[in-house]
Amino acid sequence: MQLLVTFESHENFLTLDVGPDMTLPDLMGLIEIEGQIAAEKQVIYYNNKRLTSEPTRSLKEYGFSDGDMILVRNKDAVSEILNQERQLLTGPSNGASGSHASGSNEIDTNGDHFDETHLYPGIEQVRTHMLQNPTIKAGVLQRYPQLESKINDAQAFRNEMVSIERERYIQEEKRKAALKKLQDDPYDPESQQIILNNIRADAITENFNIALEENPEVFASVTMLFVDIRVNGHHVKAFVDSGAQATIMSPECAEACSLGHLIDKRFQGLAMGVGTAKILGRIHTAPLLVGNELLAASFTVMEGKNVDFLLGLDLLKKYQAQIDLKRNVLCIANTEVPFLPESEIPKNFMQAHAVPPLIEGGGDTAVTMAEAGGSSSAPGAARARPEGATTATPKKPRTEVAVEAAATPAAATPAAAANAHPEQVVQNLVQLGFPRQLVLRALDQAQGNPEFAAALLFDS
């Protein structure tokens, strides 16, 4: 990591490349070589606080990170300040100094005693160095983005930096106040809670730092899985989501693929999850070209999505697909197709991750009927419900789909539907291995047609 070293005695500065495991004495030795100030004469200030040299303590343990700035003072030039600090530690030698020491020992949680004047030379040097060195500029702005608009104005930059340092000083004083309270009465319930919060905060910070150092890729966004396919002869970029129960198509995609006239509106419904979306119907079969394999597929057409086409689990299981992340390909049927790079992912899908869509999936998936439900034609996964009924959003990892299976004007109630189908027809379907409740639901959707109901049951 890089550190910006400024000196109070002159306007020169240094940029040093150091390792996080380097100790403060080693850093002082490096400054002695580069800055011509003997190590024993150096007084190091970081975050408006004087550092005490500890041979075994690393720069990382002091809190240093890339792009940080330190101020180096010469001991000979600050002997008076050191004497004052020594008086605070050893006690006053007379009454007058005792009054001063007493006032200086008070914890300054309001920042009344904050001295900003010693920061001015270093602040201007930092600004100049940021203008000249893009690396340092990027490091500083990453931590303090509010400085970007003020970098060309010396006074505004100084005011903002002083404000930052003042806030840091006040927070440090508050920390000292809390620590003093803990020392005065460590068994007080409020003190115990503070101790517990500090332990938790330290554990979280340590866990974060470990992840940042050993597993930094978890902080980057994951590129979603898309493949190139052709639906009814039209090119489509399909989102592969094995967490989706059904294969989904947007109404715009259905029209673009010349399939809009095949939408069966008897399968209208409402997908409910984190949000809601209207199911317009179902396209029962259409040619799907994946690689060099021509497959037969059915699609649920649904509004409110930010992806044109979604390959769901129904199609992936039917053709025994494998998502091979090692080779970055989708193996399906007897072919394989590569996943698209991030640059080729549809822009509307990328934008959907910045703004929450109508329905959301788990994790980073921002579209999905996937995570947002199942096929409206799958009676085993859906619950019949009148379209106008009020339904609370279920709090489950996978959402449910309320399906309107009423193409006829007169929708029967569940009790009436049970008596509307001949018992012999019901028994014939039950003997195929399906539960009675599922059979009745399929017959409702098929308007009593046993062949159509059987097709729905096997398709589920």
N, C-alpha and C positions, 0 to 999 in steps of 0.2 A: 504494500500500500504506500501512497505518497503522503508526506506531511509537509505543510508549508511552515517554515521557521522564520519568524520575524524577530528583529532586534530593537530594543528600546533605544540603544545608544547610537544607532545609525539607521539609514533608510534601506539598507541592503536586505535581501531576504534569500532564503535557500529553499530548494525543493529537494527533499531527501526521500529515497526509496528505502523503506524499512520493512522488516517482517513483523507480524503481530506478536511473535515470540521474543522479540528483542526486549531487553530490559532497559530501564531508564538510564542506568550508568553507561550502558553501551551507546545509547542515543546521545548522551552528553559527550562521550568520547568522540562520536562522529561529528557533533557540532563543533567540538574543539578543533578538529582537523579542518573542517570546511569554513567555520566562522571565526577562527582565530581568537576564541575566548576559552581560557583554560577551564576544564571541567569543574575544578573546585571553586571557580569564580561564578559559575552559572546558577541562576535561579529560574526555574522553568514554571511558566504559568499556562494552564490549560483550562478552558471553560471558566475563566476569571478566578481560578483557584491555583494557589501555589502547590506544586507537587513535591512530595517528600520522596527522596530516592530510597528505593528498597531493592537490594541486589537480586532478590528472587522473584520479584513481581514483574510480569510482562506488560508490554504496552497495551495488549488486548485487555488485560485485567484492569488497567487504568481507564478503559473505555475508548481508546483511540480507534478511529476508523479512517478509511480512505478519504483524503481531501481535507482532513482536520488541520487547524492552525494552532501553533503554540507561540508564545511570546518568551524570549530569552532576555533576562536582565543580568547586568553585571553586578556582582555583590558589592564591589567597591562603590558603585553609584547609588546603591540603595541601603547603605549602612544605617541610615537614620530609620528607615522603615523596619529593618531587622531589629534594631534596638527597641522600637515600640512593640514589636511582636514579642520580644524577649521579656519585656516588662509585663505584658499580658499573661505570659506563662509563669513568671516567677513571682509576680506581685509587685505592688508599687513600692518605691523607695521613699516617697514623701506624700504628704496629703494632697498636693495639687495633682501629681501624677496618678494618685489613687482615684481621684474623681474622674479623670480621663479614662482610666482603665475600667472603672465600673461601668461607664457609659458604653465603652467599646465591647464589653463582654455581653451586653444585652443582645438577644437574638433579634435580628432586623427583618421581620417577616413582611414589612411594608416597603423595603428597599430604600429607606431614608438615608442610609449611610453608604449607598452604592456609589463608588468612585469610577466614573466613566472616562476621566481624562487620560488615564494611562492606556486606554484602548485606541485612541485616535490615530497614532502613527501606524499601528498594526492594521487597523481597518482600511486605511487608504492604501497600504501596501497590498492587502488582500484584493482590493478592487482593481488595482493596477495589474496585479498578477493574473487575475481572472480575465481581464481584457486581452492579455498577451498569451495565456496558456489555456486552450480549450479543455484540456484534461482536468485542470484544477477547477475551471469554471463549471464543468459538468458535475464534478463531485460536490461542489458547494451548493449548486442549484438543486441537486437531487435532494439534499437535506433541507434547504431553505429556498423553495421555489419563489417565495414572495420577493426575493432580491432581484429577480430577472428584470423586472420593469424599472428598477432603480439603479442598475449597474452603471449607467451613463451619467448619473447625477450624483456627484460626490457627497453633497450634503444629505440628500434623501437616503443614499446608501448608508452613510454614517448613522443617521437617525434610526434606520431600521435595524442595523447591527447592534446599536446600543440598546434598543428595545428588546432584541433577542437576548442579549447578555443580561440585561436587567431582570427579565423574566426567569432566566436560568438561575440568577443569583437569589431571587426571591424563593424559588422552588427549593434551592439548597438550604436556605435559612429555615424554611418550613420543615424540611426534613430534619434539620438539627433540633427544631422545637419539638417535633414528635419524638425524636430520639431522647431528648432530655426528659420528656414526660415518661417515657418507658423506663428510664433509669431511676426516676423519682419514685414511681409506683408500678413496678412490672406486673403486679398481680391484679391491677384494676381491670375490670371486664373490657373497658374500651381499649386499654393498652394491649390486652390479650388479643383483641380483634385486629388491632393494627399489626401485631406480630404475625398473626395468621395470614393477613393480607400480604404482608411483605414476603413471607415464605412462598406464598402462591405466586406472587409477581416474579420473584427470583426464579422459581421453577419454570414459569412460562417463558421468561426471557432466555433462560438456559436452553430450554427445548427449542425455541425459535432459532437461537444462534447455532445450535447443533445441526438443525435442518438446513439452515442457510449455508453452512460450511460443507456438510456431508451429502446433502440431498437438495441442491438448489433448484433442480428442475421442477420440483413440486410447486414452485411459485410462478411458473410460466403457464400460460393457457395451453390446453390440449387441442391439437388439430382434430376436428371431427372426421368421421369416415364417410367419404363420398366416392361413388363410382360412376362411370359413364355407362348408360344403358340406352336402349331405344324402345319406346312404348308405341305400339301400333305404327312403327316406321318413323317416329319422331324422336330426335335426340333429347335426352333428359339426364340431368345430374341427380342421382338418387342418393339420399342420406341413408346409410346403413345403421339400423338401431335394433340390436337384438333384444333390447328391453321393451320394444313395442310389440304388443300382441298382434296387431293387424298391420297390413300394408296400406298406407294412406296416400291419397292423391288429392291435391287441391283442385277446386272447381276450375281455376284458370288453366291448370295443367291438363285437366280433362278436355277442355275446349280446344287447347292447342294441339292435343293429340287426336282430335276428331272423335272423341268418345263421349262428349257431353250428351248426345241423344240416347246413350245406353244407360244413363243413371236410373236405377230402379228406386223411385221415391217411396216405395213401400217400406224401405229400410231407413227412413228418416229417424232422427233421434237427437239426443243431446249428450255430448261428452262432458263429463264433470270431473274436475280434479282440482288443481290449484286455481284454475279458472274454468270457464265453460266455453264450448264451441259447438256449433250446430253441425250435425251430420246430415248431409243432403241426400244420401242414398248410397247405393252400391253398384259398381260395374262388375258383373258376375264373371266375365272372362274376356281377356284381351291378350294379344301376342306381346311377349316381353323378350327382347333380344339382349342377352348378357354375354359379352364376349362373342363367341361364335355359336352359342347355344340359344335356340328359340324355345322359350318356356311359356306355358299357359298360366295366367295369374288372374286373381280377382282383387279389386281395390275398393276400399271404403273412401268415399268422397266427403271431405270435411272442410268447413270454413275455419277461419281464424288461425291459420298456421303460417309460419314463415319459411316453409320449405315446400317445394313443388311436389316432391315424391319421396316417400319414406318406405324403405324395404323393411318390413316387420318380421316378427318371429314366425308367423304362419308360413310365409314364403320360404324363409331360410330353413325351417325344419322340413318343409315338404321336399326340398331339393338337397337336403343334407349339406347345407353350406358350412364352410369353415372360415372364420376370420383369422387369417394368418398374419399376426402383427410383426413377426420376425422377418418375413419376406415382404410385408406390406401389401398383401393381395387378399382378395376375396375369392375363395374357391367355392364354386356352386355348380351343381350338376357335374358335367365333365369338362368344365373350363375354369379359368381363373382370370380375374381382371385386377389391375393395380388400383390402389386407392389414390385419389387425386391429391396433389400437393396443396398447401394452404392457399397459394396464389390463385388456384382454379376453383376454390369453393365459392358458391354463389354469394354475391355481396349482401343480398337481403337476409341471408342466413347469418352472416357475420354481424350485421347491424342488429339482428334480433337478440344477440347476446348482450348488447349494450342497453337495450330497452326491454323490460319484461314483456313477453308476448301474451296472447290471450290464454293459452294454456302452456304450462311449463313442465318439463321433465325433471327427474332427479339429477342431482349434481350439476354439471355444467351444460346439460342438454336443455336448450331453451325452446324446443318445439314439441315435440312429441306427443302424439296420441299414444305414443309409445309408453312413455311413462304416464301418459294421460289417457290410458284406457285401453279398450280392446275393440275387437271387430263387432260392429253392430249386428252382424249376421251370426255371431257365435252365441247361441242361446245359453250355453253353459257358462259363459263369462259375463253375460249381460242380464239386466233385470228389467222386465217390461214395466213401463211406467207411463201414465198419461202425460202427453207433452206439456200440459199446463200445470202439472203437479209441482209443488214446492219441495225441493230436496236439498238437505244440508250437504255441504261439500264433505265427503268422507276423508278422514285423516289417515290415509294408508299410503305405503310406498307405491302401490299401483292403484290407480283410480278406477272407478267403475263407470260403465256407460249405461245410461238410461235410454232405452230404445223405444221409439214410437213405431209400432208394427201395425199401424191402422191405415191401410189404404182405403178401406170402405168407410162410408160416412157413419155408420152405426158401430161404434166400438163397444164390444161386450165387456162386462166386468169379469174378473177372474172366476167368480162363482158361476156366472152364466156360461163362460167359455168352457168350463169343465163339463157342463151338461150338453154343450152344443155339438160335441164330437161323438160319433158312435163308439160304444165301448169296445166293439170288435176291432175297429181301426186303431184305437189306443193300445189295445193288447198286442196287436200285430207289431206295432212299433216298439213296445216295451220288450217283446221277445227278442228284438234285435240287440238287446243289451243296454238300452238307454233308460234312465230313471223316468218314472211316470210324470213327474213335474216338468222335466225337460221335454218330454214328448208333447204334453199339453201346450207348452209354450211354442214349440215348433209348429204345431197344428194351428195355433192362433195366428202365427206369422204367415203361414201358408194358406190361410183362409179355408182350412179344412181339407186341403188337397193332400192326401197321404204321400204321394210320390214327391211332391215338392217339400213336404215336411221331412221325409226321409233324407232328401238331398241336403237339407239344412243341418240335420243331425250329423250326418257323416262329414259334412264340411267343417263342423265345429271341432 
